[in-house]
Amino acid sequence: MKLWSSLRAFWDFVFHRSRVEREMEGEFRAHIESRAEDLERQSPPLTRTVFLFVAS
C-alpha cells in the first residue's frame, strides 16, 4: 500500500503540480497564521504585523 501511495503522490506532483503547490501554500499560510496568533497572545500587537510581513 505504501508503494501505491508513493506512486500516487509522485503522479500528482508531476501532473497536477499547480494544485499541489496551492495546497502546500495553504498549509504554509495556515501554519504561519497559527504561529502569528501564538506570538500575538504572548507579546504586543505589533508582533503579528511584523511576523506576517516577514513571512510573506
C-alpha positions as CSV (number, residue, x, y, z in Angstrom):
1,M,0.0,0.0,0.0
2,K,2.9,2.4,0.7
3,L,4.2,1.9,-2.8
4,W,0.8,2.8,-4.3
5,S,0.6,5.9,-2.0
6,S,4.1,7.0,-3.1
7,L,3.3,6.5,-6.8
8,R,0.1,8.5,-6.5
9,A,1.9,11.3,-4.7
10,F,4.5,11.4,-7.4
11,W,1.8,11.4,-10.2
12,D,0.0,14.2,-8.5
13,F,3.3,16.2,-8.1
14,V,4.3,15.7,-11.8
15,F,0.9,16.1,-13.5
16,H,-1.0,18.3,-11.0
17,R,1.8,20.5,-9.8
18,S,-0.2,23.7,-9.6
19,R,-2.8,22.1,-7.4
20,V,-0.2,20.6,-5.2
21,E,1.6,23.9,-4.9
22,R,-1.7,25.7,-4.0
23,E,-2.4,23.1,-1.3
24,M,1.1,23.4,0.1
25,E,0.8,27.2,0.1
26,G,-2.4,26.9,2.0
27,E,-0.8,24.7,4.6
28,F,2.2,27.0,5.0
29,R,-0.1,30.0,5.3
30,A,-2.2,28.2,8.0
31,H,1.0,27.4,10.0
32,I,2.2,31.0,9.7
33,E,-1.2,32.3,10.8
34,S,-1.2,29.9,13.7
35,R,2.3,30.9,14.8
36,A,1.4,34.6,14.5
37,E,-1.6,34.1,16.7
38,D,0.6,32.3,19.3
39,L,3.1,35.2,19.2
40,E,0.3,37.7,19.4
41,R,-1.0,36.2,22.6
42,Q,2.5,36.3,24.1
43,S,3.5,39.8,23.1
44,P,2.4,43.3,21.8
45,P,0.1,43.6,18.8
46,L,3.0,44.8,16.6
47,T,4.4,41.3,16.5
48,R,1.7,39.9,14.3
49,T,2.2,42.6,11.7
50,V,6.0,42.2,11.6
51,F,5.8,38.4,11.6
52,L,3.3,38.3,8.7
53,F,5.3,40.9,6.7
54,V,8.5,38.9,7.1
55,A,6.8,35.6,6.3
56,S,5.2,36.8,3.1
